[in-house]
């Protein structure tokens, strides 16, 4: 994983706006409507090539496939693993409980309304080993047409899969997490073997507090975070830490978020995870102040911060001075070489979710890249 040794590098969290025709095809597939597999594969491949080019044009250094092949960053697991044929169970977001009208609006968007999260009702194993290989091939092909500093592919963590897919088969939470971790190892190692950076998406380590473990105390939740990290680390044992980054998230939805667990309460446990890079929300109104955590918490040796310096749920294009200010705060606290500028979360978390207009997404990313270049002049002059 490259560091900001000569200038501030830029990246983003993962999902990016999908072409409308691809959205329609993915909707059809999720709803069980017959879709020509070969045509869908070809469209995904061309969409990946286009989205990689757009990232480079926007000035992003560390690019990815925009998650073009996935219905969402987590629920795609049902299509690649065996064992998920049970009944879904609705998730309860504690911050939305007191706002039922708003909750209906949040969960009524086209993406969330179509997502499928069947429960686990049998032994988990790899069902489609070629899917990750195809993701690698699509991104590798796209990279031959551009010049990028580095590239990554994202994958769901064992913990976030356990959050969305109810366990109705394994005798314990530990056994369930271990089974998911062992099955996901194939995808993780396929990405790493291709020489790409692997990003593990871990909303379970933060969002899990107000969804999966809302009834627990903070101390009890911290123990759950440790449990999830143990399973994750086991699945990553064959991949170097420097080839890994982790995305920490409180939920990429516009909501009150007043039940979010503070970063300070979990950060030192999160640092026990193997990945060297830590991507996290640092721009939205609920977490923008938490840069101060690093006044007291020392960044462990070998770790790199990828703070969100642009928000992922609003159509405001952040002012360049604000972006520079956010980059500078982290650079002064942990060292310029340990900071890569990123986004709070993805811009297409679910197929069909479009809180931010696609044109605005690219303008926001371009603004981040431009301001990172300007911030570089302050720290490397």
HELIX and SHEET records of a PDB file:
HELIX    1   1 UNK A   20  UNK A   30  1                                  11    
HELIX    2   2 UNK A   37  UNK A   58  1                                  22    
HELIX    3   3 UNK A   77  UNK A   80  1                                   4    
HELIX    4   4 UNK A   94  UNK A   96  5                                   3    
HELIX    5   5 UNK A  100  UNK A  107  1                                   8    
HELIX    6   6 UNK A  110  UNK A  114  1                                   5    
HELIX    7   7 UNK A  130  UNK A  143  1                                  14    
HELIX    8   8 UNK A  158  UNK A  164  1                                   7    
HELIX    9   9 UNK A  173  UNK A  193  1                                  21    
HELIX   10  10 UNK A  203  UNK A  205  5                                   3    
HELIX   11  11 UNK A  207  UNK A  210  5                                   4    
HELIX   12  12 UNK A  218  UNK A  235  1                                  18    
HELIX   13  13 UNK A  241  UNK A  243  5                                   3    
HELIX   14  14 UNK A  263  UNK A  270  1                                   8    
HELIX   15  15 UNK A  288  UNK A  295  5                                   8    
HELIX   16  16 UNK A  320  UNK A  334  1                                  15    
HELIX   17  17 UNK A  336  UNK A  338  5                                   3    
HELIX   18  18 UNK A  358  UNK A  379  1                                  22    
SHEET    1   A 7 UNK A  62  UNK A  63  0                                        
SHEET    2   A 7 UNK A 150  UNK A 156  1                                        
SHEET    3   A 7 UNK A 197  UNK A 202  1                                        
SHEET    4   A 7 UNK A 244  UNK A 248  1                                        
SHEET    5   A 7 UNK A 277  UNK A 280  1                                        
SHEET    6   A 7 UNK A 304  UNK A 310  1                                        
SHEET    7   A 7 UNK A 342  UNK A 343  1                                        
SHEET    1   B 2 UNK A  81  UNK A  82  0                                        
SHEET    2   B 2 UNK A 125  UNK A 126 -1                                        
END                                                                             
